[in-house]
Amino acid sequence: MTLAERRIDKGLTQAQLADAVGSSASYIAQLESGHRRASIDLLTRLASVFGCGAGDLIDDTEREGSI
């Protein structure tokens, strides 16, 4: 599941996810498009929002090519 799929599944906009993790909507958009990679700190915060482990998000990137 990609970052965008997880976000949509949670019913969040990019702006809402950004607020939840202390980032900007444009940065979330860049993560979703694969133009940026998340730091370990951001991965941890994203995992907390999505209720999964940071490793789950990393595994997603290996399959989907983002984050």
Buried (B, 14 or more C-beta within 10 A) or exposed (E): BBBBEBBBEEEBEBEBBBBBBEBEBEBBBBBBEBEBEBEEEBBBBBBEBBEBEBEBBBEBBEEBEBB
